[in-house]
Every structure is written in C-alpha cells, then in structure tokens.
Amino acid sequence: MARKRKPRNLRRRNAITGYLFIAPFIVGFLLFLLKPMFESFRMSLSEVTIAAASQKGGKGFVMETITTWKESNYYQAFFFDPQYKTQLVDALKEMAIQVPAIIVFSFFIALLLNQEFKGRGFVRAVFFLPVILSSGVIVGLEYNNALMSSMKGAIEEAGSGMNITATLETVLRTTGLGGKLLDPVFKIIEAVYDVALASGIQIIIFISALQTVSPSMYEAAKIEGCTAWESFWKITFPLVSSMILVNLVYTTIDFLMRTDNQVMTTITHKVTPEMEYGLSAAMAWSYFAIVAVVLGVLAAIISKKVYYYE
C-alpha cells in the first residue's frame, strides 16, 4: 500500500510546489489587475466620456452602456476603423513567418551552445544580452544612444552596396526560380537581426531542456550503431519537444504583444491623444480574444505531437 501512495504523494508535492511558485503572480493579479481588467471590459461595452466627478476638482469616467450592435465599440473597430482589420491580418501573417523562424533559430543555436568548446559561457552571454538590453536595465540604449545610432547608420551604408539577400533574390527571380513561395524565406533573411534579438529566452529554455537528456542514451545509441542524425531525431528532438510547445506559446505572446506591433500602437494611440477609451478597450479585448484563439489552436495541434519522458 505504501508503494502505491508514493507516486500520488510525489505528484501532490510537485503540484503544491508549482502553486507556491505562481502564488506571487496570482496574488498580484487579484490585487492589481483584476479590477482594471473588469473596468476595461466595461469601457469596451460603453460610451466613455471624461467629466468632473467630485468637488475635489478631479476628473472621472462617465460610462453609458451601448444597447445596439451597430453603435457598439466592437462594430466601430471592425467595420468603421480604416486600419484595425488590416493591421490584425498583417500581424497574424507576420507571426506565421517570424515565430517559426525564432523557434528554429533558437533551437539551432541552443544545440551549438550545448556543445563543449572554449568560451562557451561568453557566447551564451552574448546571445542573452539582447534580453537584458530590452528589459529596461539600460534605459534608452537602443533608441537614444548616439553611438549606437551612428553605428547602425554606418552598417546600413556599408551594406547598401553589397546586399547579398537582394542580389540573391534578383538572381532567383530573373531565372524563374524565385516566386511567392520564397518570399517568406527572403523576409526571414532580411529580419535575421530581429529574429536573433527575440531568441534569448528561447535559447535558454532549449539549453536547459538539452541538459536534462541523459548522456547514457546517446552512448547506448552509439553502441547500437546510430548516427548523429538518427540520435537527433530519435532522442534529442522527442525529449525536447515539450519545450518546443513552451517556446511556441511564449514566442507567440511575445511577438503579438510587442510595443512596436502596429495593432498595439493603434490601441495606444486611441487612448492618447485621441482619448477614445471605449474604442481602445474594444480593440484591446478583441485582440486579446484573437490571440487566445490562436494560442489555443497552436497548443492543441502541437501538444498531440509532444513526447513526455518520465
């Protein structure tokens, strides 16, 4: 009887440990995010105006519920706003290209960084450096630093006369080999800088997954006569597949929620300076719903192929 209870007790302890790790987020969400989200949803269903609300001279929101669909903020966002739908479609198309590129790139770099070579720690730090810079530790370095701006301009001027990607694209299109099927490839090559900047967290996650694979598996496979290619597809890839799902979810959210995303820029612009709070809230909630649906579909498809090693 005691032996049968051990796995159940272990799963229970692991579950408790997991809840303890996410407890700060749950508490913070309930205290600081739940009410603003509720008010934002109310705004999306109402016509919002700003008026004097108290004798202290403060200003408050006046929300009048909209009763008809054609007058609602959601209808205005999708059928009257000239940019919102187009930006949504463009963001999803860009996501379909960028997210797989980031996953493949980070997985490939993680495989390289998992090997034994001199200076491995320094190279890992270099790939993780963009995450530190974009987190706000060095504020304004990427946009306001004159040195980096001048370096970027010099690189662009130096590369303008020998753009390998443009030359290759011209040759392929001239010979008839290039077409619409190669357009995503050219877009990925042109955006390789952005792909590398967005791959820091994913590389760390993949490295941690690769380090959990027991070396004895590779030794046994080598004794049985497996090649490195066969070991990759039979051992490495299945055992790391669960982290592919994690990185897919993280990368999708990170890409669609970036501040330089056109949809996010439009939502922010509706608040300031246009002060259309109801329309902005409707756009935000509809965008949230679309992102949730995309994540649900991707997770449902990928999770069927994930292998969990116990």
C-alpha positions in Angstrom: 0.0 0.0 0.0 2.8 2.4 0.9 4.4 1.9 -2.6 1.2 2.8 -4.4 0.9 6.0 -2.4 4.4 7.3 -3.3 3.7 8.4 -6.8 0.5 10.2 -5.8 2.2 11.9 -2.9 5.0 12.9 -5.2 2.6 14.4 -7.7 0.8 16.2 -4.9 4.1 17.7 -3.6 5.0 18.8 -7.1 1.6 20.4 -7.6 2.0 22.3 -4.3 5.5 23.4 -5.2 4.1 24.7 -8.6 1.3 26.6 -6.9 3.8 28.2 -4.5 5.9 29.4 -7.4 3.0 31.0 -9.1 1.4 32.3 -5.9 3.0 35.8 -6.2 1.5 36.2 -9.7 -1.9 35.1 -8.5 -1.9 37.5 -5.6 -0.6 40.3 -7.8 -3.3 39.6 -10.4 -6.1 39.6 -7.9 -4.9 42.8 -6.1 -3.7 44.9 -9.1 -5.0 43.5 -12.4 -8.5 42.0 -11.8 -10.3 45.3 -11.2 -8.6 47.2 -14.1 -9.5 44.4 -16.4 -13.1 44.5 -15.3 -13.3 48.2 -15.8 -11.6 47.9 -19.2 -14.3 45.4 -20.3 -17.0 47.7 -19.1 -15.4 50.5 -21.1 -15.5 48.3 -24.2 -19.2 48.0 -23.9 -19.9 51.6 -23.1 -19.6 55.1 -24.5 -16.9 56.7 -22.3 -16.6 60.4 -21.7 -14.5 62.4 -19.1 -16.3 64.8 -16.8 -15.8 66.4 -13.5 -16.6 63.8 -10.9 -16.1 65.3 -7.5 -15.8 68.6 -5.5 -12.0 68.0 -5.2 -11.6 69.0 -8.8 -10.7 65.5 -10.0 -12.0 64.0 -13.2 -13.7 60.7 -13.7 -15.1 58.5 -16.4 -18.7 58.5 -17.3 -19.8 55.3 -18.9 -23.1 54.9 -20.7 -24.0 51.4 -21.8 -24.4 50.9 -25.6 -27.5 48.9 -26.4 -27.3 48.4 -30.2 -24.7 46.4 -32.0 -24.0 48.9 -34.8 -23.3 51.6 -32.2 -21.0 49.4 -30.2 -17.3 49.9 -30.0 -16.6 46.4 -31.4 -18.6 47.2 -34.5 -16.8 50.5 -34.9 -13.5 48.8 -34.5 -14.0 46.1 -37.2 -16.3 47.9 -39.7 -15.5 51.6 -39.4 -11.9 51.9 -38.4 -9.8 52.0 -41.6 -6.7 50.3 -40.2 -7.6 47.9 -37.4 -8.6 44.9 -39.5 -5.8 45.3 -41.9 -3.3 45.6 -39.1 -4.7 42.4 -37.5 -4.3 40.4 -40.7 -0.8 41.8 -41.2 0.2 40.9 -37.6 -1.0 37.3 -38.0 0.8 36.9 -41.3 4.0 38.3 -39.8 3.5 36.0 -36.8 3.2 32.9 -39.1 6.6 33.8 -40.5 8.5 35.2 -37.5 7.5 32.7 -34.8 8.7 29.5 -36.6 11.9 31.3 -37.6 12.6 32.3 -34.0 11.9 28.7 -32.8 14.1 27.1 -35.4 16.9 29.7 -34.9 16.9 29.4 -31.1 16.8 25.6 -31.2 19.8 25.5 -33.6 21.8 28.0 -31.5 20.9 26.0 -28.3 22.3 22.8 -30.0 25.5 24.7 -30.7 25.8 26.3 -27.3 25.2 22.9 -25.6 28.5 21.6 -27.1 31.8 21.7 -25.2 34.1 24.5 -26.5 36.2 27.3 -25.2 34.4 30.5 -24.4 31.0 28.8 -24.3 29.9 31.0 -21.3 30.8 34.2 -23.1 28.9 33.2 -26.3 25.9 32.3 -24.2 26.0 35.7 -22.5 26.2 37.4 -26.0 23.0 35.7 -27.1 21.3 36.6 -23.9 22.5 40.2 -23.9 19.6 41.5 -26.1 17.1 40.3 -23.4 18.9 42.4 -20.8 19.0 45.4 -23.1 15.3 45.2 -24.0 14.2 44.7 -20.4 15.0 48.3 -19.5 18.1 47.7 -17.4 20.0 50.1 -19.7 17.2 52.6 -20.4 17.1 54.1 -23.9 20.3 52.4 -25.1 18.7 51.1 -28.3 16.9 54.3 -29.3 18.5 57.3 -27.7 22.2 56.3 -27.7 24.0 58.5 -30.3 26.9 56.0 -30.6 24.6 53.0 -31.4 22.6 55.2 -33.8 25.7 56.2 -35.7 27.0 52.6 -35.8 23.6 51.5 -37.2 23.8 54.1 -39.9 27.3 53.2 -40.8 26.4 49.5 -41.0 23.4 50.3 -43.2 25.5 52.4 -45.5 28.3 49.8 -45.8 25.8 47.1 -46.5 23.7 49.0 -49.0 26.1 48.4 -51.8 26.5 44.7 -51.2 23.1 43.4 -50.1 23.5 39.7 -50.6 19.9 39.0 -49.9 18.7 41.5 -52.6 21.2 40.1 -55.1 20.2 36.5 -54.5 16.5 37.4 -54.7 17.1 39.2 -58.0 19.0 36.3 -59.5 16.4 33.8 -58.5 13.5 35.9 -59.8 15.4 36.5 -63.1 16.0 32.8 -63.6 12.4 32.0 -62.7 13.2 30.0 -59.6 12.0 32.7 -57.2 8.4 33.2 -56.5 5.8 33.7 -53.8 6.9 30.5 -52.1 10.3 32.1 -51.5 9.0 35.4 -50.2 8.8 34.2 -46.6 12.4 33.0 -46.8 13.6 36.3 -48.0 11.6 38.1 -45.3 13.2 35.9 -42.6 16.7 36.5 -44.0 16.1 40.3 -44.1 14.8 40.1 -40.5 17.5 37.9 -39.1 18.6 40.7 -36.8 15.2 40.9 -35.2 15.0 37.1 -35.0 18.3 37.0 -33.1 17.2 39.7 -30.7 13.9 37.9 -30.0 15.6 34.4 -29.3 17.4 35.0 -26.0 14.8 33.4 -23.6 14.0 30.6 -26.1 17.7 29.7 -26.3 18.0 29.5 -22.5 14.9 27.2 -22.3 16.2 24.9 -25.0 19.6 24.7 -23.4 18.0 23.7 -20.1 16.0 21.0 -21.8 19.0 19.7 -23.7 21.0 19.4 -20.5 18.3 17.1 -18.9 18.9 14.5 -21.6 21.0 11.7 -20.1 24.3 11.1 -21.9 23.8 7.4 -21.4 21.1 7.5 -24.0 23.5 8.8 -26.7 26.1 6.3 -25.6 23.7 3.4 -25.9 22.5 4.7 -29.3 26.1 5.0 -30.5 26.9 1.4 -29.4 23.8 0.3 -31.4 25.2 2.0 -34.5 23.0 5.1 -34.6 24.4 8.1 -36.5 24.3 11.6 -35.0 21.4 12.4 -37.3 19.4 9.4 -36.1 20.2 10.2 -32.5 18.9 13.7 -33.0 15.5 12.6 -34.4 15.1 9.6 -32.1 16.4 11.0 -28.8 17.1 14.8 -28.8 14.0 16.0 -30.6 11.4 13.9 -28.8 12.8 14.7 -25.4 12.9 18.4 -26.1 9.5 18.6 -27.8 7.7 19.7 -24.6 10.0 22.8 -24.6 9.1 23.5 -28.2 5.5 23.9 -27.1 6.5 26.2 -24.2 8.6 28.3 -26.5 5.9 28.4 -29.1 3.4 29.8 -26.6 6.0 32.3 -25.2 7.2 33.5 -28.6 3.6 33.9 -29.9 2.6 36.1 -27.0 5.9 38.0 -27.0 5.6 38.7 -30.8 1.9 39.8 -30.7 2.3 41.9 -27.5 5.4 43.9 -28.5 5.0 47.6 -28.1 6.2 48.2 -31.7 3.4 46.0 -33.0 1.1 48.0 -35.3 -2.1 46.8 -33.5 -0.7 47.7 -30.1 0.4 51.1 -31.4 -3.2 51.7 -32.7 -4.7 50.7 -29.4 -2.4 53.0 -27.5 -3.0 55.9 -30.0 -6.7 55.6 -29.4 -6.2 56.3 -25.8 -3.6 59.1 -26.2 -4.0 61.5 -27.8 -7.5 60.6 -29.3 -9.0 59.8 -25.9 -11.4 57.2 -27.3 -11.3 54.9 -24.3 -14.2 52.7 -25.2 -13.0 52.1 -28.8 -9.5 51.4 -27.5 -10.8 48.9 -24.9 -12.9 47.1 -27.5 -9.8 46.8 -29.8 -7.7 45.5 -26.9 -10.3 42.9 -25.8 -10.9 41.7 -29.4 -7.1 41.5 -29.9 -6.9 39.5 -26.6 -9.6 37.1 -27.8 -7.9 36.6 -31.2 -4.5 35.9 -29.5 -6.2 33.4 -27.1 -7.8 31.6 -30.0 -4.5 31.4 -31.9 -2.7 30.1 -28.9 -5.4 27.5 -28.2 -5.3 26.2 -31.8 -1.5 26.1 -31.8 -1.3 24.4 -28.4 -4.0 21.8 -29.4 -2.1 20.9 -32.6 1.5 20.8 -31.1 0.5 19.1 -27.9 -0.6 16.0 -29.8 3.0 15.6 -31.0 4.7 16.3 -27.7 6.6 13.4 -26.0 6.8 13.5 -22.2 9.6 11.4 -20.7 9.1 10.0 -17.3 
